[in-house]
């Protein structure tokens, strides 16, 4: 079975370990890997993953263009990579950077409100949502009981304001707020990934959420380099799901999204 990892992060070699450790410290965990592109390709191959969606985050507005150019260069150099871009509401002209992402051929936009320190429904992002709705997806980190920036109700507000926006809610829509997220998003028109979920929930609970949302809406993701791709694939394949559900989550839903970007 083909597997597409729809939630991976990489960094330039010279800062990969430092950047990965900083992210891991934010969550109080020890990362499984160091975070370079070559490491992702190698570890992914061991896990049976053939393609990867790269999700960058600019924690400072001045980083935005540099990060987008790095992801673009990696996606150009490696056919296995599909690159998303990053924006920041304080970067000056959000619409200009969004146009760069569109024109460069990147596949979507990634937001991480908790580490970027803004609300998902920050009105400064509305021009970006308006530019990409009907064209590119936005993948948003959702949920963290320590903060309110990425609460799933904020994503719900974005979808209400931009009904043509293709939205992917990371971490089953609400990391550490899984049940609350389910109640808010279960009837929404969005995709969700299962990255950083399977180590926090029993397999039966993950399967319940997958079926509650509908397997047609779910994407596999490892959240590399925080977690081992091999362990994430093993946990995924051990979920109590049917063959058609595995195929939809492993690659069919991802292919459907990427083919439209």
C-alpha positions in Angstrom: 0.0 0.0 0.0 1.3 3.5 -0.9 1.7 5.9 2.0 1.8 9.7 1.8 3.0 11.6 4.9 0.9 14.7 4.9 2.5 16.2 8.0 6.3 16.5 8.1 8.8 19.3 8.9 12.4 19.7 7.7 15.0 22.4 8.3 18.3 23.4 6.7 21.1 21.1 7.7 23.0 23.7 9.8 20.0 24.5 12.0 18.0 21.3 11.8 18.9 19.9 15.2 18.6 23.2 17.0 15.2 23.9 15.4 13.9 20.4 16.2 15.0 20.6 19.8 13.3 23.9 20.2 10.0 22.5 18.9 10.4 19.4 21.1 11.0 21.6 24.1 7.8 23.5 23.4 5.9 20.3 23.9 8.2 18.8 26.6 9.2 15.8 24.6 12.4 14.2 23.2 12.5 14.2 19.4 13.0 11.0 17.5 15.0 12.6 14.7 17.1 15.7 13.9 15.0 17.1 11.1 17.0 17.3 7.8 15.5 16.6 4.4 17.9 13.7 3.8 17.0 12.1 7.1 13.3 12.4 6.3 13.8 10.6 3.0 15.8 7.9 4.6 13.6 7.3 7.6 10.5 7.5 5.4 11.8 4.9 3.0 12.4 2.5 6.0 8.8 3.1 7.0 7.4 2.5 3.5 6.4 6.2 2.9 6.9 7.3 -0.7 5.9 11.0 -0.5 5.9 13.8 2.1 4.1 17.1 2.5 6.5 19.7 4.0 4.9 22.1 6.5 7.1 25.1 7.4 6.4 27.6 10.2 7.8 31.1 10.5 7.8 32.1 14.1 9.2 35.6 13.1 7.8 37.7 10.2 11.2 38.3 8.8 11.7 34.6 8.3 8.8 34.1 5.9 10.4 34.5 2.5 13.6 32.7 3.4 11.7 29.7 4.7 9.4 29.6 1.7 12.4 29.7 -0.6 14.0 26.8 1.3 10.9 24.6 1.1 10.6 25.5 -2.6 14.2 24.4 -3.2 13.7 21.1 -1.4 10.5 20.4 -3.3 12.2 21.2 -6.5 15.2 19.0 -5.7 13.2 15.9 -4.5 10.2 14.6 -6.4 9.1 12.9 -3.1 8.4 16.3 -1.5 5.3 18.5 -1.8 6.0 21.9 -0.2 3.6 24.1 1.6 4.4 27.8 2.3 4.3 29.8 5.5 2.9 33.3 6.2 2.8 35.5 9.3 0.2 38.3 9.9 3.0 40.7 10.9 5.1 40.1 7.8 4.0 43.3 6.0 1.9 42.3 3.1 0.3 38.9 3.7 -1.3 39.0 0.2 2.1 39.5 -1.5 3.6 36.5 0.3 0.5 34.5 -0.5 0.8 35.4 -4.2 4.5 34.3 -4.0 3.3 30.9 -2.7 0.8 30.6 -5.5 3.1 31.6 -8.3 6.0 29.5 -7.0 3.9 26.4 -7.3 3.9 25.5 -3.6 0.9 23.3 -2.6 -0.7 25.2 0.2 -0.2 27.2 3.4 0.7 26.0 6.9 -0.2 27.9 10.0 0.8 27.1 13.6 -1.0 29.7 15.7 0.5 28.5 19.0 4.2 28.9 18.1 3.5 31.9 15.8 1.5 33.6 18.6 -1.6 34.7 16.7 -5.2 33.5 16.6 -6.3 31.2 13.8 -9.1 33.7 13.0 -6.8 36.8 13.2 -8.3 39.2 10.7 -4.8 40.0 9.4 -4.9 36.6 7.8 -8.2 37.1 6.0 -6.5 38.5 2.8 -4.4 35.3 2.6 -7.5 33.1 3.0 -9.3 35.2 0.4 -6.5 34.8 -2.1 -6.2 31.0 -1.8 -9.8 29.9 -1.3 -10.8 27.7 -4.3 -7.1 27.4 -5.2 -4.9 26.0 -2.4 -5.5 24.4 1.0 -4.5 25.7 4.3 -3.3 23.3 7.0 -3.7 24.6 10.5 -2.3 23.3 13.8 -5.3 22.9 16.0 -5.6 22.5 19.7 -3.5 22.9 22.8 -5.0 23.0 26.2 -2.3 25.5 27.3 -3.3 28.2 24.8 -6.3 29.6 23.0 -4.6 30.7 19.8 -5.5 27.5 17.9 -8.7 26.4 19.6 -10.9 24.5 17.1 -13.7 27.0 17.5 -11.4 29.6 15.8 -10.9 27.3 12.8 -14.7 26.9 12.7 -15.0 30.7 12.5 -12.5 30.8 9.6 -14.5 28.2 7.7 -17.7 30.2 8.3 -16.2 33.3 6.8 -14.5 31.5 3.9 -16.7 28.7 2.8 -14.7 28.0 -0.3 -11.4 27.6 1.6 -10.1 24.0 1.6 -9.1 23.4 5.3 -7.0 20.7 6.9 -7.1 20.6 10.7 -4.0 19.0 12.1 -4.0 16.5 15.0 -7.7 15.3 14.5 -8.7 19.0 14.9 -7.5 19.5 18.4 -4.3 18.2 19.9 -5.0 17.6 23.7 -8.6 18.7 23.0 -9.6 15.7 20.9 -13.2 15.3 22.1 -13.9 19.0 22.2 -12.6 19.4 18.7 -14.8 16.5 17.5 -17.9 18.1 18.8 -17.0 21.4 17.1 -15.7 20.1 13.8 -17.5 16.8 13.1 -20.1 18.3 10.8 -17.7 20.8 9.1 -16.4 20.6 5.6 -12.7 20.1 6.4 -10.0 17.4 6.2 -8.1 16.3 9.4 -4.7 14.6 9.9 -3.9 12.0 12.5 -0.3 13.3 13.2 0.7 13.4 16.9 -2.5 11.6 17.9 -1.7 7.9 18.0 0.7 8.1 21.0 -1.9 10.0 23.0 -5.0 8.0 22.3 -5.8 4.2 22.4 -6.3 2.7 18.9 -10.0 2.2 19.4 -10.4 5.9 20.2 -8.5 7.0 17.1 -10.7 4.6 15.0 -13.8 6.1 16.6 -12.8 9.6 15.7 -11.8 8.5 12.2 -15.2 7.0 11.6 -17.0 9.8 13.4 -15.4 12.3 11.0 -15.5 9.9 8.1 -12.5 8.2 6.6 -12.9 10.3 3.4 -11.7 13.3 5.4 -8.6 11.8 7.2 -4.9 12.1 6.3 -1.9 10.1 7.6 0.9 12.2 9.0 4.0 11.5 11.1 4.9 14.9 12.5 8.5 14.1 11.7 11.0 14.9 13.2 9.2 14.7 16.6 8.2 11.1 16.0 9.7 8.1 14.2 8.1 7.5 10.8 8.5 3.7 11.3 6.7 3.8 14.7 3.9 6.0 13.3 3.3 3.8 10.3 3.2 0.7 12.6 0.7 2.4 15.0 -1.4 3.4 12.0 -1.5 -0.1 10.5 -2.4 -1.5 13.9 -5.6 0.6 14.1 -8.8 -1.4 13.9 -9.8 -0.2 10.4 -11.0 -1.8 7.2 -8.8 -2.1 4.1 -10.6 0.7 2.2 -10.3 3.0 5.2 -6.5 2.4 5.4 -6.2 3.2 1.7 -8.2 6.4 1.9 -6.1 7.7 4.9 -2.8 6.4 3.6 -2.8 8.0 0.2 -6.2 8.4 -1.6 -7.4 11.4 0.3 -3.9 13.0 0.1 -3.7 12.4 -3.7 -7.2 14.0 -4.0 -6.0 17.2 -2.3 -2.6 17.4 -4.0 -4.0 16.9 -7.4 -6.1 20.1 -7.0 -3.2 22.3 -5.7 
